Amino acid sequence: MWNNEVVINTVRFVFLVLLQVVLLDHINFLGYINPYLYIFFILVYPLTGNKGLLIIVSFFLGLSIDMFNNSGGIHAAASVFIAWIRPFILKYAFGVGYEYNTIKINTASFSQQMIFILSMVFIHHLVLFSLEIFNTSEILFILKSTLFSGVFTTIVIFCSLYLFGKRS
């Protein structure tokens, strides 16, 4: 069973990196709106999985995106940050069910899914765009990019969750 989980996560990792760099990075809607679907890997990582390993794998996930985009480590930093903050967001979104590992993200209520996914996406995007622009005089552009790319990413993640998620 553990080997099956490793294979699924490895395939998911490679697929999301390739999808991101080959297709999604070239959307550039209105000049600055891109979906960042690669964070879907961090969102659906098993709750019972090793949290230290998630942080390491998140670093390599972000680093892979950075290598293709020549973006200097901003995706790696944002990915590591949301991997680190994920347990706190899970506890906030799912409450006691998270502590006893009785929840599954794709079978939780819509409001719990929305709180979790929106929190993770907007934190990721805020860190990403803050590091990318790195200028306090551009705070409105950072917030605008975070909002619009975050909404676009959230829609794509929900579509992916409902299309490819297992119902049980």
N, C-alpha and C positions, 0 to 999 in steps of 0.2 A: 504494500500500500504506500509506504514512504517513497519507494522508487517511482511509482506512478505519479506522485505529487511533484517530484523533482523534474520528471520529464515534462509534465504539463506546464510547470513554471518556466522551464528552459525554453520550450516552444513559444510560450506567451511572451517571454522577454525578447526573443529574437524577432518574432512577428511584429511586436509593437515598435521596436527600434526601426525595423525596415519600413513599416507603414508610416512612421513619423517622418523619417528622413527622405523617403522616396515620394510620398504623396502629400502628407499634411503640411509639411514645412513650406510647400509651394503654393498654398491657397492664398495667403496674404490678402484677405478680403478688406477692402477699403484702405489698403496700405499698411495696416498694423494689426489686424485681427487674424489670429491663427489658433486652431485647436491644438492642444497638447495632450493627445490621447495616451502618450507613453506613461503618464502617471496612473493610468488604469491598473498597471501592474502593482503599484504600491497599494492602491485601494482594495484590490481583491486578494492580496497576499493572505494566506490562511491565518486565522486568528491564533491558532495553536502553534504557528511556526515560530522559529527562533527570531527574536526581535533584533538581536545583534547582527544576525545574518541578513535581515531585511535592510538594515542601515548600510551594510557593506554592498549588497546587491543594488540598492538604490544609488549608491555612489557610482557603481559601474554602469548602471542604466543611464544616469545623467551624463556621465563621462562619454558614453557612446554617442549620445545625441550631440554633446559638445564637440567631439572629434569630427563628426560629419558637418556640423554647422560652423566650426571654427569660432566658437563663442566663449572661449576662455574659462570654462568651468562654472558658468552661472547655472546651467541645468543641473550639474552635479550638486552644487550647493543647495539649490531649491529642493531637489529630490531627497537629499540627506535630511534636510530640515523637516520635510513633511513625514519622512519615515520615522524620525525621532519623535515628532509630536503626535503621531498616529494613535498611540495608546490613550493619550489624554482626550483626543477628539472622539475616539470610540467610546470611552467611558461617558463623555458628555452626550453623545448622540444616542447611545443604546442603554445607558444606565447599568443597572445590576445585571442584566442579561450578558453584558460583555465580561463582567468579572467572573461569571460562572461558565463562560464559553458556550452559552446556549443559543447564540444568535448566528445567523448567516446573513451576510450583507444583501445578497440577492433575494432573500425571502423575508426580509424585515419589512415593516410597514413603510409606505411611501414617505411619510413625514420623517421617519428616522433615516431613511436613505438620503433624503434631500438635505437634512442637517449635516450628515456626515460628508457627503460628496461636495456640497457647496463650501463647507468649512475647509476641507482639504484643498479643493481647487483654488479657492480665493487666497488662501495662505500661500500656496505654491506660486501662484501668479504674482502676488504682491512681492514676494522675495525675488522672484525671477526678474520682474521688470524694475524693481529697485536696484538690483545689482547690474542690470543691463544699462540703465540710463544713468544711475549713480550721480544724480544732480538734484538737490533739493528745490531748485528753481523750476524744475520740471515735474513737480508733484502732481499737478493736475493731469498731465499726460500719463504719468505712471498709474494714477487711479483710473483714468479713462481706458487705458490699455488693459488693466487688471479687470475692470468691469466687463468690457465687451468680449475680450478673449476668454474670460471666465465663464460668461454665459454660453458662449459658443462651445467651449470645452465641456461644460456640464451637460449640454444637450447631446453632444456626441457620446459622452460617457453613459448617459442614461439609455441612449439608443443601443449602445454596445452591451450594456448590462442586460437589457431586456431581449436582445437578439441572441446573445451568446451565453447568457447566464443559465445555469441549471436550476430548474424549479424542483424543490423537494418539500 
